[in-house]
């Protein structure tokens, strides 16, 4: 009897191993989804559609990628769904935004944290920028800070949600200037936050460099400063917040990439981790990203794991006591 059970157990283990090997060999055999936790037209959605263009190429994944938008609550709605309902089989990935989902996990009230997902690769790093309407009386950060200092709580400033990169930048600005911004999280992500500034619903806004550069080119907004350590090649004439006299680092820079649920089979993760960076580096992708002022920063799985860990440590300290 013992011999029979041992033989049966070995047989079951062999079948499981064979099934796993078959999965790796056949994967993917149908289209793959990418959940985007922000609305259509915003920077994450816009860039996700660009970087996945060559997915169907035989030397990439051999299957097309489609986008599934689940906007709401600064990304919480989509990532809650992804953490609790998405199948962990490699046929549904999610676009991640860091610091967004990591900061939200630290603050709580969501069904995920940095350990709920497995990173695949990073495609971009989009700094936050401070913007005002084209006809605004503010022409520099000094103007905006002077107003905020003299009128506490009246410097209305839009952003894509709570504890997203925009909010992190606002918190850092407030700490650096010892003044108060009236940060207003909008429904609909960065696109809605941009519209609030253009329509004059808020005095200022914090948005993504990629979105703001396009809006500035169209003459709809003015960009006052970049929340990064150096000026950006897309906006060489725009100073950093540090150059503007505010001690603000790059903690709010929005890293974007793809991830899968925690329990996704390792062989699927390995295949995606090998092929997805090739997709991001495809000539058609990099050309389109440059044409749309979308900053590219390709990082492999190991580099993203290190970045997530570093950001978690930084954000835990930054958000302490809030």
Rosetta silent file (secondary structure, phi, psi, omega in degrees, C-alpha in Angstrom):
SEQUENCE: XXXXXXXXXXXXXXXXXXXXXXXXXXXXXXXXXXXXXXXXXXXXXXXXXXXXXXXXXXXXXXXXXXXXXXXXXXXXXXXXXXXXXXXXXXXXXXXXXXXXXXXXXXXXXXXXXXXXXXXXXXXXXXXXXXXXXXXXXXXXXXXXXXXXXXXXXXXXXXXXXXXXXXXXXXXXXXXXXXXXXXXXXXXXXXXXXXXXXXXXXXXXXXXXXXXXXXXXXXXXXXXXXXXXXXXXXXXXXXXXXXXXXXXXXXXXXXXXXXXXXXXXXXXXXXXXXXXXXXXXXXXXXXXXXXXXXXXXXXXXXXXXXXXXXXXXXXXXXXXXXX
SCORE:     score description
SCORE:     0.000 S_00000001
   1 L     0.000  -44.768  179.267    0.000    0.000    0.000 S_00000001
   2 H   -61.919  -41.169  179.488    2.802    2.382    0.938 S_00000001
   3 H   -62.607  -40.137  179.050    4.586    1.584   -2.310 S_00000001
   4 H   -63.171  -45.981 -179.822    1.379    2.306   -4.245 S_00000001
   5 H   -63.303  -41.033  179.358    0.857    5.664   -2.483 S_00000001
   6 H   -63.538  -42.011  178.793    4.475    6.628   -3.046 S_00000001
   7 H   -64.918  -41.181  179.619    4.195    5.747   -6.732 S_00000001
   8 H   -64.105  -41.672  179.926    0.929    7.680   -7.042 S_00000001
   9 H   -63.998  -43.976  178.504    2.458   10.732   -5.340 S_00000001
  10 H   -62.947  -38.622  179.116    5.488   10.656   -7.627 S_00000001
  11 H   -65.020  -42.044  179.145    3.174   10.323  -10.612 S_00000001
  12 H   -64.182  -40.872  178.295    1.080   13.295   -9.516 S_00000001
  13 H   -63.039  -41.514  179.321    4.218   15.376   -8.987 S_00000001
  14 H   -64.184  -40.138  179.228    5.481   14.441  -12.443 S_00000001
  15 H   -64.967  -41.126  177.815    2.137   15.388  -14.008 S_00000001
  16 H   -61.732  -43.664  179.041    2.175   18.750  -12.213 S_00000001
  17 H   -63.331  -42.280  179.420    5.719   19.402  -13.436 S_00000001
  18 H   -64.668  -39.539  178.781    4.778   18.404  -16.976 S_00000001
  19 H   -63.689  -41.066  178.446    1.726   20.680  -16.870 S_00000001
  20 H   -63.452  -43.172  179.089    3.919   23.557  -15.682 S_00000001
  21 H   -64.842  -36.597  178.633    6.429   22.914  -18.456 S_00000001
  22 H   -65.827  -41.091  178.343    3.585   22.772  -20.980 S_00000001
  23 H   -59.206  -46.179 -178.828    2.249   26.098  -19.697 S_00000001
  24 H   -63.168  -38.850 -177.616    5.634   27.754  -20.150 S_00000001
  25 H   -70.335  -38.737 -175.631    6.001   26.316  -23.660 S_00000001
  26 H   -87.540  -22.981 -175.215    2.514   27.340  -24.819 S_00000001
  27 L   -71.864  135.251   -8.636    2.219   30.674  -23.008 S_00000001
  28 L   -91.199  146.405  178.870    0.827   32.917  -24.276 S_00000001
  29 L  -116.754   12.897  175.056   -1.711   31.287  -26.574 S_00000001
  30 L  -157.255  167.904 -178.389   -4.309   34.060  -26.467 S_00000001
  31 L   -57.454  151.222 -179.020   -4.400   37.879  -26.046 S_00000001
  32 E  -111.793  136.866  176.873   -3.144   39.358  -22.779 S_00000001
  33 E   -92.803  152.386  169.731   -4.902   42.140  -20.877 S_00000001
  34 E  -127.874  112.999  177.120   -3.316   45.085  -19.105 S_00000001
  35 E   -77.162  130.593  176.795   -5.450   46.684  -16.416 S_00000001
  36 E  -116.418  122.366 -173.976   -4.930   50.448  -16.146 S_00000001
  37 L   -83.685   16.849  177.740   -6.157   52.008  -12.894 S_00000001
  38 L  -134.510  164.354 -173.465   -6.723   55.405  -14.523 S_00000001
  39 L   -73.379  163.944  177.053   -9.056   56.727  -17.180 S_00000001
  40 L   -62.931  137.289  177.481   -8.585   56.777  -20.936 S_00000001
  41 L   100.356  -19.930  176.769   -6.521   59.717  -22.158 S_00000001
  42 L   -76.562  172.629 -173.527   -4.322   60.134  -19.092 S_00000001
  43 H   -62.311  -41.751 -178.390   -0.576   59.567  -19.205 S_00000001
  44 H   -64.524  -46.741  178.923   -0.647   55.997  -17.851 S_00000001
  45 H   -62.760  -47.571 -177.590   -3.353   54.905  -20.292 S_00000001
  46 H   -59.232  -47.188 -178.379   -1.788   56.781  -23.191 S_00000001
  47 H   -72.339  -35.925  178.859    1.676   55.333  -22.602 S_00000001
  48 H   -60.599  -36.232  179.630    0.407   51.806  -21.885 S_00000001
  49 H   -70.435  -30.755  178.501   -1.198   51.765  -25.324 S_00000001
  50 H   -74.346  -50.126 -171.371    2.098   52.862  -26.912 S_00000001
  51 H   -70.705  -15.182  179.877    4.471   50.475  -25.129 S_00000001
  52 L   -99.288    3.657 -178.190    2.307   47.429  -25.878 S_00000001
  53 H   -53.568  -47.111 -175.708    2.012   48.080  -29.644 S_00000001
  54 H   -86.808   13.495 -175.740    4.582   45.396  -30.684 S_00000001
  55 H   -55.773  -36.095 -176.700    3.330   42.716  -28.258 S_00000001
  56 H   -75.106  -10.121  177.737    1.958   40.584  -31.106 S_00000001
  57 L   -59.634  141.351 -177.165    5.310   40.352  -32.882 S_00000001
  58 L   -61.796  -29.076 -179.787    6.591   36.776  -32.951 S_00000001
  59 L   -87.941    2.374  176.496    9.894   37.820  -31.381 S_00000001
  60 L  -108.346  -91.043  177.894    8.087   39.580  -28.485 S_00000001
  61 L  -118.650  -17.766  179.000    5.020   37.733  -27.114 S_00000001
  62 L    73.746    7.463  177.338    3.292   36.584  -30.292 S_00000001
  63 L  -141.662  143.506  178.975   -0.072   37.746  -28.911 S_00000001
  64 L   -71.905  159.632  175.364   -1.664   41.211  -28.832 S_00000001
  65 E  -114.632  134.139  175.979   -2.228   43.139  -25.620 S_00000001
  66 E  -113.922  156.049 -177.329   -5.503   44.926  -24.886 S_00000001
  67 E  -102.630  134.439  176.556   -6.133   47.657  -22.279 S_00000001
  68 E  -119.783  106.514 -178.792   -8.766   47.363  -19.537 S_00000001
  69 E   -84.115  129.212  174.733   -9.457   50.704  -17.798 S_00000001
  70 L  -135.004   69.639 -176.114  -10.682   50.570  -14.188 S_00000001
  71 L   -76.505  160.425  174.544  -10.352   54.164  -12.956 S_00000001
  72 L   141.058  138.869  173.509  -11.397   55.491   -9.584 S_00000001
  73 H    57.140   42.484  176.103  -10.121   56.680   -6.194 S_00000001
  74 H    65.141   25.696 -179.833   -6.632   57.578   -7.388 S_00000001
  75 H   104.170  -15.036 -175.409   -5.991   54.062   -8.695 S_00000001
  76 H   -61.039  -41.462 -176.865   -7.410   52.218   -5.677 S_00000001
  77 H   -59.199  -49.140 -177.832  -10.404   50.778   -7.530 S_00000001
  78 H   -66.911  -44.653 -177.937   -8.311   49.150  -10.242 S_00000001
  79 H   -72.719  -31.011  172.754   -5.538   47.843   -8.006 S_00000001
  80 H   -61.248  -44.630  178.387   -8.048   46.503   -5.461 S_00000001
  81 H   -62.792  -44.617 -176.722   -9.664   44.547   -8.289 S_00000001
  82 H   -64.360  -37.691 -178.243   -6.309   43.373   -9.606 S_00000001
  83 H   -73.399  -28.027 -171.508   -5.144   42.193   -6.174 S_00000001
  84 H  -113.667  -21.315 -173.647   -8.316   40.306   -5.317 S_00000001
  85 L  -124.242  -23.073 -177.337  -10.061   39.243   -8.548 S_00000001
  86 L   -69.165  138.775  178.525   -7.606   39.098  -11.453 S_00000001
  87 L   -69.268  135.893 -179.245   -6.509   35.592  -12.447 S_00000001
  88 L   -91.862   59.968 -176.431   -2.860   34.848  -11.620 S_00000001
  89 L  -124.705    6.327  179.076   -2.202   33.052  -14.899 S_00000001
  90 L    88.272   -2.209 -179.255   -0.275   35.633  -16.920 S_00000001
  91 L   -99.856    4.440  170.369   -3.264   36.650  -19.033 S_00000001
  92 E  -143.214  109.796  172.420   -3.972   39.794  -17.020 S_00000001
  93 E  -100.296  175.110  173.945   -1.191   42.179  -16.112 S_00000001
  94 E  -134.852  144.686  168.950   -1.569   45.622  -14.584 S_00000001
  95 E   -74.629  132.663  174.539    0.180   48.889  -15.200 S_00000001
  96 E  -104.138  153.738  172.480    1.801   50.011  -11.959 S_00000001
  97 E  -128.795  121.899  176.268    2.456   53.543  -10.822 S_00000001
  98 E  -117.004  124.692   26.203    5.088   54.175   -8.177 S_00000001
  99 L   -91.577   -2.614 -168.990    4.866   55.917   -5.711 S_00000001
 100 H   -46.329  -68.846 -170.984    1.072   55.634   -6.043 S_00000001
 101 H   -70.167  -26.999  178.003    0.203   52.056   -5.108 S_00000001
 102 H   -70.499  -44.501  178.616    3.078   51.720   -2.634 S_00000001
 103 H   -63.683  -40.998  179.177    2.066   54.894   -0.757 S_00000001
 104 H   -63.664  -38.406  177.192   -1.581   53.800   -0.738 S_00000001
 105 H   -64.757  -36.692  179.009   -0.548   50.440    0.691 S_00000001
 106 H   -67.309  -42.388 -177.421    1.428   52.167    3.434 S_00000001
 107 H   -75.327  -22.898  176.168   -1.483   54.440    4.396 S_00000001
 108 L    88.818 -178.069 -178.133   -3.954   51.543    4.392 S_00000001
 109 L    82.070    9.180  177.304   -7.606   51.291    3.486 S_00000001
 110 L  -128.536  169.488 -175.696   -6.791   49.204    0.398 S_00000001
 111 L   -99.925   22.672 -177.090   -6.544   45.470   -0.281 S_00000001
 112 L  -149.357  163.195  169.130   -2.948   45.524   -1.482 S_00000001
 113 L  -149.688 -169.333 -175.662    0.570   46.606   -0.658 S_00000001
 114 L   -65.457  -17.303 -179.778    3.960   46.267   -2.320 S_00000001
 115 L   -92.779    1.427 -178.035    4.004   42.537   -1.565 S_00000001
 116 L   -82.794  -12.922 -172.936    0.709   41.837   -3.372 S_00000001
 117 E  -133.917  163.168  175.082    2.262   41.935   -6.834 S_00000001
 118 E  -116.687  121.365  179.134    5.278   40.782   -8.822 S_00000001
 119 E   -70.829  148.120  175.741    6.998   43.378  -11.037 S_00000001
 120 E  -107.566  -58.423  179.127    7.812   42.483  -14.631 S_00000001
 121 E  -166.841  160.490 -178.882    9.568   45.555  -16.085 S_00000001
 122 E  -110.002  137.235  178.012    9.497   49.363  -16.057 S_00000001
 123 E  -107.016  -23.728 -174.762    8.915   51.497  -19.142 S_00000001
 124 E  -155.934  166.218  174.907    9.103   55.105  -17.925 S_00000001
 125 E  -138.921  107.162 -170.250    9.790   57.663  -15.214 S_00000001
 126 E  -110.790  105.467 -178.267    7.542   60.716  -15.455 S_00000001
 127 L   -67.077  152.907  171.469    8.351   63.572  -13.036 S_00000001
 128 E   -77.242  148.058  175.504    5.607   65.658  -11.465 S_00000001
 129 E  -132.677  153.563  176.284    5.427   69.293  -12.552 S_00000001
 130 E   -97.863  127.738 -176.745    3.632   72.313  -11.128 S_00000001
 131 E  -126.458  157.711  171.710    1.339   74.014  -13.647 S_00000001
 132 E  -138.200  165.246  178.841   -0.963   77.024  -13.841 S_00000001
 133 E   -63.904  158.375 -175.660   -3.396   78.228  -16.472 S_00000001
 134 L   -60.007  -29.281 -178.274   -2.072   80.087  -19.498 S_00000001
 135 L  -102.025   12.952 -177.823   -3.467   83.408  -18.212 S_00000001
 136 L   -62.735  148.215  176.376   -2.458   82.897  -14.569 S_00000001
 137 L   -75.672  -11.753  179.357   -0.899   85.767  -12.659 S_00000001
 138 L   -87.787  126.672  178.638    1.687   83.281  -11.370 S_00000001
 139 L  -117.244   -3.143 -179.355    4.846   83.072  -13.473 S_00000001
 140 L  -155.108  166.553  175.654    7.129   81.274  -11.013 S_00000001
 141 H   -63.475  -32.160  178.256    7.042   79.091   -7.940 S_00000001
 142 H   -60.091  -39.825  178.444    7.970   82.181   -5.924 S_00000001
 143 H   -63.983  -46.824 -177.963    4.700   83.806   -7.044 S_00000001
 144 H   -65.822  -42.947 -179.249    2.630   80.745   -6.135 S_00000001
 145 H   -66.580  -38.661  177.809    4.346   80.238   -2.775 S_00000001
 146 H   -60.862  -42.499  178.753    3.929   83.932   -1.877 S_00000001
 147 H   -65.571  -45.317 -179.197    0.198   83.644   -2.543 S_00000001
 148 H   -62.904  -34.617  179.704   -0.086   80.393   -0.587 S_00000001
 149 H   -70.440  -40.332 -178.231    1.774   81.962    2.348 S_00000001
 150 H   -80.466  -21.363 -177.315   -0.420   85.054    2.387 S_00000001
 151 L  -130.987   72.948 -175.599   -3.633   83.106    1.769 S_00000001
 152 L   -55.387  127.871  177.277   -3.440   79.823    3.714 S_00000001
 153 L    81.108    1.871 -177.779   -5.632   77.126    2.189 S_00000001
 154 L  -106.329   -6.452  177.953   -6.680   79.187   -0.825 S_00000001
 155 E   -83.191   76.335 -177.406   -4.001   78.080   -3.297 S_00000001
 156 E   -62.045  131.383 -173.531   -6.217   75.395   -4.829 S_00000001
 157 E  -138.002  116.917 -177.934   -4.097   72.741   -6.534 S_00000001
 158 E   -82.271  156.406  175.752   -5.466   69.797   -8.525 S_00000001
 159 E  -159.885  169.733 -171.291   -3.922   66.337   -8.661 S_00000001
 160 L   -79.621   -2.601  179.222   -4.801   62.819   -9.792 S_00000001
 161 L   155.835 -176.868  178.274   -5.716   61.452   -6.342 S_00000001
 162 L   -88.346  136.200  178.293   -4.590   60.887   -2.772 S_00000001
 163 L    57.943   33.227  167.508   -1.106   59.508   -2.127 S_00000001
 164 L   -99.430  178.884 -178.409   -0.226   59.458   -5.802 S_00000001
 165 H   -56.546  -38.701 -179.757    2.901   61.170   -7.144 S_00000001
 166 H   -61.437  -43.853 -179.205    1.056   64.482   -7.474 S_00000001
 167 H   -68.373  -39.350  177.222   -0.012   64.375   -3.823 S_00000001
 168 H   -58.880  -44.334  178.689    3.477   63.372   -2.691 S_00000001
 169 H   -62.144  -41.783  179.351    4.891   66.421   -4.521 S_00000001
 170 H   -62.270  -42.811  178.276    2.265   68.679   -2.905 S_00000001
 171 H   -62.489  -41.088  179.571    3.148   67.350    0.557 S_00000001
 172 H   -67.082  -39.369  178.362    6.845   67.924   -0.098 S_00000001
 173 H   -63.253  -44.917  179.570    6.217   71.475   -1.358 S_00000001
 174 H   -60.416  -42.187  179.561    4.147   72.292    1.732 S_00000001
 175 H   -65.000  -39.908 -176.744    6.874   70.961    4.002 S_00000001
 176 H   -72.045  -33.449 -175.598    9.580   72.897    2.146 S_00000001
 177 H  -101.035   -6.534 -176.769    7.768   76.254    2.093 S_00000001
 178 L    55.226   38.597  178.501    5.973   75.945    5.456 S_00000001
 179 L  -128.467  178.246 -175.450    2.818   77.005    3.658 S_00000001
 180 L  -122.994  121.504  171.358   -0.509   75.362    2.873 S_00000001
 181 E   -97.696  144.581  175.018   -1.780   74.277   -0.542 S_00000001
 182 E   -91.578   84.659 -176.993   -5.429   73.281   -0.937 S_00000001
 183 E   -73.712  126.890 -176.840   -4.738   70.003   -2.683 S_00000001
 184 E  -119.722  105.933  176.770   -7.826   68.748   -4.543 S_00000001
 185 E   -72.669  131.245 -177.520   -7.795   65.125   -5.769 S_00000001
 186 L  -102.948  155.045  173.572   -9.851   64.832   -8.941 S_00000001
 187 L   -85.122  132.426  178.846  -11.882   61.941  -10.307 S_00000001
 188 L   107.264    7.498  173.940  -10.536   60.681  -13.621 S_00000001
 189 H    74.366 -155.568 -175.120   -6.804   60.832  -12.970 S_00000001
 190 H   -62.802  -33.297  179.971   -4.297   63.199  -14.555 S_00000001
 191 H   -62.796  -43.369  179.300   -6.565   64.109  -17.470 S_00000001
 192 H   -69.032  -37.072  178.575   -9.243   65.430  -15.117 S_00000001
 193 H   -64.307  -38.837  177.246   -6.635   67.220  -12.987 S_00000001
 194 H   -64.974  -43.828 -179.953   -5.303   68.932  -16.117 S_00000001
 195 H   -60.860  -35.272  179.827   -8.796   70.010  -17.184 S_00000001
 196 H   -62.402  -37.303  178.672   -9.361   71.587  -13.762 S_00000001
 197 H   -73.495  -46.794 -178.263   -6.373   73.901  -14.318 S_00000001
 198 H   -61.694  -37.809 -178.918   -7.214   74.720  -17.939 S_00000001
 199 L   -80.475   -5.443  179.808  -10.839   75.504  -17.022 S_00000001
 200 L    78.867   17.059  179.131   -9.758   77.738  -14.154 S_00000001
 201 L   -75.914  -24.538  173.863  -11.390   75.542  -11.530 S_00000001
 202 L  -129.706  155.089 -179.785   -8.126   75.516   -9.542 S_00000001
 203 L   -73.241  -29.732 -177.829   -5.366   78.119   -9.307 S_00000001
 204 E  -149.255  178.241  178.037   -2.661   75.537   -9.938 S_00000001
 205 E  -156.122  157.578  170.955   -2.115   71.842  -10.501 S_00000001
 206 E  -119.044  122.941 -172.836    0.458   69.113  -10.126 S_00000001
 207 E  -138.544 -178.072  177.125    0.541   66.836  -13.118 S_00000001
 208 E   -79.787  143.053  177.151    2.757   64.505  -15.128 S_00000001
 209 H   -55.157  -42.324 -176.798    5.527   66.041  -17.195 S_00000001
 210 H   -61.250  -46.716  178.512    4.316   64.135  -20.273 S_00000001
 211 H   -65.674  -45.572 -175.455    0.756   65.487  -20.033 S_00000001
 212 H   -66.001  -37.272  179.632    1.882   68.980  -19.087 S_00000001
 213 H   -62.390  -40.655  177.880    4.428   69.233  -21.911 S_00000001
 214 H   -66.465  -42.523 -179.761    1.705   68.478  -24.460 S_00000001
 215 H   -66.474  -37.379  178.581   -0.683   70.973  -22.834 S_00000001
 216 H   -67.787  -39.294  178.215    2.029   73.635  -22.710 S_00000001
 217 H   -62.379  -31.896  178.825    2.851   73.070  -26.392 S_00000001
 218 L   -82.888   -2.575  177.912   -0.820   73.650  -27.165 S_00000001
 219 L    80.581   20.282 -175.906   -0.708   76.912  -25.219 S_00000001
 220 L   -94.650  -23.950 -178.623   -3.110   75.764  -22.499 S_00000001
 221 E  -142.563  165.678  169.661   -0.874   75.912  -19.414 S_00000001
 222 E  -113.857  139.912  179.363    2.367   77.299  -18.042 S_00000001
 223 E  -103.967  121.867 -175.022    4.819   74.974  -16.285 S_00000001
 224 E   -90.860  -34.888 -176.529    6.474   76.529  -13.239 S_00000001
 225 E  -165.492  160.611  179.018    8.805   73.780  -11.999 S_00000001
 226 E  -113.674  132.955  179.194    9.766   70.098  -12.202 S_00000001
 227 E   -88.431   70.521  179.394    9.811   67.844   -9.117 S_00000001
 228 L  -148.282  173.709 -177.281   13.065   66.085   -9.966 S_00000001
 229 L   -79.427  -23.367  179.849   16.768   66.374   -9.171 S_00000001
 230 L  -135.696  159.828  173.837   17.651   67.769  -12.594 S_00000001
 231 L   -63.882  153.060 -177.095   15.942   69.696  -15.371 S_00000001
 232 E   -98.433  144.476 -178.160   14.346   67.458  -17.950 S_00000001
 233 L   -59.690  -29.569  179.010   15.463   67.254  -21.567 S_00000001
 234 L   -74.764  -21.439 -178.594   11.851   67.753  -22.707 S_00000001
 235 E  -134.673   64.219 -173.299   11.618   71.005  -20.666 S_00000001
 236 L   -64.343  -20.616 -178.415   15.155   72.431  -20.561 S_00000001
 237 L   -94.407   -0.816 -179.028   13.992   75.946  -19.659 S_00000001
 238 L   -97.892  123.779 -177.804   11.863   74.874  -16.682 S_00000001
 239 L   -73.638  160.515  172.398   13.676   74.908  -13.320 S_00000001
 240 E   -78.043  166.112  175.683   13.488   72.157  -10.732 S_00000001
 241 L   -63.229  -35.331  178.833   11.718   72.831   -7.436 S_00000001
 242 L   -65.134  -40.871  175.617   15.124   72.797   -5.755 S_00000001
 243 L   -64.689  -24.811  179.854   16.349   75.489   -8.171 S_00000001
 244 L   -85.968    6.932  175.568   13.192   77.409   -7.242 S_00000001
 245 L    94.132    9.878 -179.109   14.286   77.481   -3.601 S_00000001
 246 L  -113.327  130.811 -177.395   12.318   74.486   -2.320 S_00000001
 247 L   -81.581   79.055 -177.938   14.046   71.473   -0.773 S_00000001
 248 L  -125.791  128.078 -178.765   12.140   68.843   -2.760 S_00000001
 249 L   -95.143 -152.228 -175.170   13.749   65.671   -4.123 S_00000001
 250 L  -105.295   22.804 -177.017   12.514   63.132   -6.704 S_00000001
 251 L   -63.320  -20.302 -177.548   10.282   61.025   -4.404 S_00000001
 252 L   -94.801   -2.048  179.349    7.218   61.922   -6.490 S_00000001
 253 L   -56.947  130.784 -173.896    8.646   60.818   -9.851 S_00000001
 254 E   -90.490  102.022  174.183    6.057   58.483  -11.395 S_00000001
 255 E   -82.891  134.847 -179.736    7.617   55.171  -12.401 S_00000001
 256 E  -125.403  141.445  177.828    5.402   53.159  -14.762 S_00000001
 257 E  -170.379 -162.504 -178.207    5.626   49.530  -15.763 S_00000001
 258 E  -119.582  145.178  178.364    3.858   46.180  -15.742 S_00000001
 259 E  -141.568  167.825  178.314    3.210   43.718  -12.918 S_00000001
 260 E  -129.734  163.746  176.460    1.291   40.493  -12.288 S_00000001
 261 E   -61.060  156.677 -173.064   -0.550   39.079   -9.241 S_00000001
 262 L   -56.195  -39.713 -172.623    1.619   37.545   -6.536 S_00000001
 263 L   -92.196   17.257  176.830    0.766   33.903   -7.228 S_00000001
 264 L   -62.221  136.533  179.920    1.483   33.936  -10.957 S_00000001
 265 L   -54.003  139.975 -175.361    3.556   30.843  -11.939 S_00000001
 266 H   -61.800  -35.144 -179.032    7.273   31.560  -11.889 S_00000001
 267 H   -67.127  -31.821  175.830    7.814   30.261  -15.421 S_00000001
 268 H   -69.673  -44.507  176.871    5.243   32.759  -16.712 S_00000001
 269 H   -57.300  -45.616 -178.104    6.901   35.569  -14.745 S_00000001
 270 H   -61.818  -41.461 -179.800   10.287   34.568  -16.169 S_00000001
 271 H   -66.305  -44.519  177.943    9.005   34.585  -19.743 S_00000001
 272 H   -63.121  -41.594 -178.611    7.356   37.988  -19.336 S_00000001
 273 H   -64.394  -26.799  176.999   10.450   39.367  -17.587 S_00000001
 274 H   -80.568  -41.600 -171.015   12.543   38.309  -20.595 S_00000001
 275 H   -89.963  -33.950 -174.682   10.207   39.528  -23.352 S_00000001
 276 H   -63.307  -42.879  175.990    8.528   42.665  -21.967 S_00000001
 277 H   -58.478  -33.010  176.419   11.718   44.795  -21.802 S_00000001
 278 H   -64.512  -37.376  177.627   12.256   43.931  -25.482 S_00000001
 279 H   -63.958  -45.421  179.881    8.765   45.260  -26.168 S_00000001
 280 H   -63.804  -32.984 -176.593    9.509   48.511  -24.342 S_00000001
 281 L   -87.169   -1.425 -178.639   12.793   48.932  -26.252 S_00000001
 282 L   -58.848  139.122 -175.560   11.221   48.346  -29.682 S_00000001
 283 H   -56.123  -39.744 -179.905   12.090   51.157  -32.098 S_00000001
 284 H   -62.853  -36.544  179.376    8.447   51.888  -32.864 S_00000001
 285 H   -70.053  -50.728 -176.377    7.756   52.341  -29.150 S_00000001
 286 H   -63.899  -35.193  177.633   10.727   54.573  -28.347 S_00000001
 287 H   -65.581  -45.812 -179.326   10.047   56.796  -31.360 S_00000001
 288 H   -65.996  -37.832  178.734    6.381   57.233  -30.426 S_00000001
 289 H   -64.753  -42.035  179.162    7.236   57.919  -26.796 S_00000001
 290 H   -65.362  -41.060 -179.906    9.710   60.621  -27.795 S_00000001
 291 H   -62.150  -27.561 -177.187    7.209   62.204  -30.185 S_00000001
 292 L  -104.026   17.898  179.503    4.689   62.488  -27.355 S_00000001
 293 L    54.550   38.331  179.726    7.108   63.862  -24.716 S_00000001
 294 L  -104.284  109.282 -175.742    6.771   60.631  -22.725 S_00000001
 295 L   -63.193  131.306  179.710    9.964   59.915  -20.736 S_00000001
 296 L  -102.422  131.882  172.575   11.363   56.404  -21.233 S_00000001
 297 L  -146.209   96.218 -176.824   13.220   54.545  -18.482 S_00000001
 298 L   -86.454  126.646  179.104   13.452   50.816  -19.139 S_00000001
 299 E  -132.391  137.850  178.307   14.304   48.688  -16.104 S_00000001
 300 L   -80.420  177.401 -174.292   14.350   44.897  -15.857 S_00000001
 301 H   -56.533  -44.959 -178.583   12.644   42.888  -13.136 S_00000001
 302 H   -63.081  -41.626  179.639   15.591   42.914  -10.733 S_00000001
 303 H   -66.316  -37.027  178.867   16.026   46.687  -11.052 S_00000001
 304 H   -68.718  -40.777  177.624   12.307   47.244  -10.453 S_00000001
 305 H   -57.914  -42.269  178.642   12.351   45.025   -7.365 S_00000001
 306 H   -66.637  -40.814  179.548   15.172   47.168   -5.962 S_00000001
 307 H   -64.145  -43.933  178.554   13.341   50.393   -6.884 S_00000001
 308 H   -58.559  -44.576 -178.452   10.122   49.228   -5.199 S_00000001
 309 H   -63.963  -42.858  179.875   12.030   48.405   -2.008 S_00000001
 310 H   -64.921  -43.518 -179.574   13.836   51.759   -1.996 S_00000001
 311 H   -66.676  -37.065  179.018   10.620   53.707   -2.638 S_00000001
 312 H   -61.457  -42.706  179.191    8.782   51.813    0.089 S_00000001
 313 H   -64.345  -44.956 -179.611   11.455   52.812    2.614 S_00000001
 314 H   -62.947  -45.881 -176.358   11.429   56.462    1.462 S_00000001
 315 H   -71.103  -33.741  176.926    7.653   56.749    1.453 S_00000001
 316 H   -59.072  -41.363  178.803    7.258   55.066    4.847 S_00000001
 317 H   -71.277  -44.091 -176.721    9.434   57.806    6.324 S_00000001
 318 H   -63.760  -39.559 -174.556    7.818   60.631    4.314 S_00000001
 319 L   -89.531   -1.132 -178.859    4.249   59.627    5.201 S_00000001
 320 L   -59.222  127.219  176.354    4.961   58.959    8.858 S_00000001
 321 L    87.122   -7.192  179.916    2.521   60.879   11.051 S_00000001
 322 L   -82.055    0.000    0.000    0.253   62.029    8.228 S_00000001
